[in-house]
Each structure stands twice: as structure tokens, then as C-alpha cells.
Amino acid sequence: WEIIVHHLHHRGKQWGTTTGNQQIQPHSQSANPTTFTINNIVFKEIKGSQFSGDNSQDPWEHLCHFQEVCAIQEVPEHVTEDQKKLRLFTYSLTKDAKDWLYCLGSGTIQTWKELEEKFLDRFFTYKQFQERKAAIVNFKQHAKESLYQGHQRFKLLRRRCPNHQICTT
């Protein structure tokens, strides 16, 4: 470690500067980047409910909330839904989640679906999936819970694990 630290310290500014023609850009810029003005309300709502990658946060809920907020954002006709979501999603992340996003190779994400899948692969763990699926399979109405309340709770469990692969018809 001493050699590496000494080497970095000795070289000084060289390791912390760009070559002049490099630009630091978000990973998720598509092949045809678009620009549009972000609505203040949309921006505040996205920034106010950022996802950090912390285990206490629910990635499914984050995506649902993000898409609800995106629905309010108006864009020019030439901007697709994918382009809108890809541009806005960066602002919905912070800390480890934002680091993860920036570590994806530039241009590796072309569609919202691709980003959504990669996001869930990274932040919705197999353990979370198993726990939520078990809660659906082992569902029981609570003693003082009405049928309506139980049904609402069951629907919420299913919503929190949409890929549960359980036939409920």
C-alpha cells in the first residue's frame, strides 16, 4: 500500500486531471441524447425521493414513484418516453445507486426497459424476492381484519413483488 500511496502522492495532479478532451458524462446517455426543460415540480419530487441503494429502500416502490412523477413531465414531440425517463432517472439516484449507474459503461443502456431491468437486478435481491413471495404464498387474514382489509393487504403484497410468478386467478 505504501508504494501505491506514495506513487499517487508523488505524481500529484496527474492522476486527478483529464487529458483535456475527456468529458465526464452520465452512463445512460443514449446514442441520440435529447434535451428538454425539466419542470420544477417534477425535479423537486424526483430529488425529494431519491434512491440511495440502502437495503431499507424498496426498488420497486422507487420505480413506481419515479414513473408516476415522469408522467407529469411534458416533453417536446421529438422526445420519446424512453429518452425522458433515461434523462430524469439519473436525478432520482444518490450515493451507492448513483455510483452504480455511473459505473455502467457509456452507451450500454439504450431503452428504459434495459435500465429498469439492470436496476432491479442490482437492487432487488433474491432474498427480498423470496421473502415477498413467501409472504404472498403464506398469506392469512389477521384475526381482527375484515375481508376487505385482508384483500387490500394481499393486493399490496402482490404489488410489492410483481414478478412473483404465482397464478392468483
N, C-alpha and C positions, 0 to 999 in steps of 0.2 A: 504494500500500500504506500509506503514511503516514496518509492520510486515514482509511482503514478502521480501522487500528490505533488511531489517536487517537480516533476515534468510539467504538469499543468500550471503550477505556480510560476515556474521558470519561463514558460512561453508567454505568460501574461495575456495580452489582448488577443493573440492569435486564435485561441480556442473559443473565444466569445464573440467573434465578429463574423460577418458574412463576407463573401468574396466580392460583393458589390452588385452582382447580377442575380443574386438569390432573393426570393421573396418568401416570407413565411405566410402560408395560406392555410385556411381550414382544409381538412382532408376531403370533405364531402362536396367540394365544388364539382359539379358535373361538367361534362365536355362542353356544354354551352351555358356558361354562367349567366344568370339573369339579375337584373337589379330592379328593385321597386321600393317604394317608401313604406316603412313598417308603421302601422297605426300605433299611436302612443298607448292606447288601452291594451292592445294586443301585446306590445312589448313589455309593459308593466306586468301583465298577467303571466306571461312566459317567465320573466325574470323572478317573479314572486313565488313561483312554484318549481324552482329548479331541482333537477335530479342530480345527486352527487355520487350515486353508486353505493351509498351506505346500505347495509343489509336491512335497516329498518324501513326503507322506502320500497314501494311497490312499483316495479317497472311497468306492469300492465296499467295501473292507475295513472302513471305518468303519461303513457302513450294516449290513453283515453282523454285525459285532460288536455294534453297538447293538441290533439286533433279537434277537440271542441273549440279551443281558442283559435286554431288555424282557420276554422270555418268562418270566423268573423272577419278575417283579414281579406280585404279586397285587393286584387292584383290586376294589372293590365291583361288584355285578352291574349297576348302572346306568351304569358307566363302560365305554365301548367301547374296542376295541383302538386305534382312531384317536385317541381322546381321550388314552389312556395314552401313546402314542408322541409325540403332539404336545406333551404336557406335559413328558415326560422329555428330548426331543431338545435343548431349549434348554441343558440341563446338559452335553450331550455336545460342545458347541462352545466355542471360546475364540478370542480375538484377531480376525483378519480374518473368520473364518467366523461368529463371533457377531455382529460388526458387520453383516455381510451379512444375517443373519437378522433383526436388529432394524430394518434399513432396508426390509424388505418391509412394505408397508402393513398396518396393523392390520386383521384380519379377511379378508385376502386368501387365507389358507390355511384350508381347511375340512376337508381329509382328509389322512391320512398320505401317500397316493399323490401328491397335489399337492405336498406338501413334499419328498418323495423326488425327484420329477422336477425341481423347481426347484433342489434341492441339487446333483443330478448335472449339470444344465445349467450351473450356475455353476462347479463344482469338478472335473468330469471333462471335461477339454479335448478338443477334436477331435484335437489332436496325440497325446494319450495314447491315444485311441481308435484312431487309425491305427497307432501303434506296437504296440499289443497285438494288433490284428487281423493286422498283418503277421507278428508272432511266431507266431500260430496258422497262418496260411497257409503260412509258410516253415518250419514245424516239421520238424526232423530229429532222429532219435535220435542221441545222442552216442556216440562210439566205444566207450567202456567202460561204457556204460549198458545195463542189462538191459532187455528189452522191458517188463517190469512198471514199472521206474523211468521209462522214457520215457513210458509211458502215463499214469502218475501226474503227470508234469510237464506233459504235454499237457492233462490234465483241469484242472490248476491254471491254465494259461494261459487256458483257456475260462472258468473260474470268475472270473478277474480281468477278463474282458471279456464279460459275459453277453449283451450286445446286439451280438455280433459279426456276426450275420446270415449265418453260414456253415452250410450244411447239413452235418452230420457223421454222418449215418446211412448 
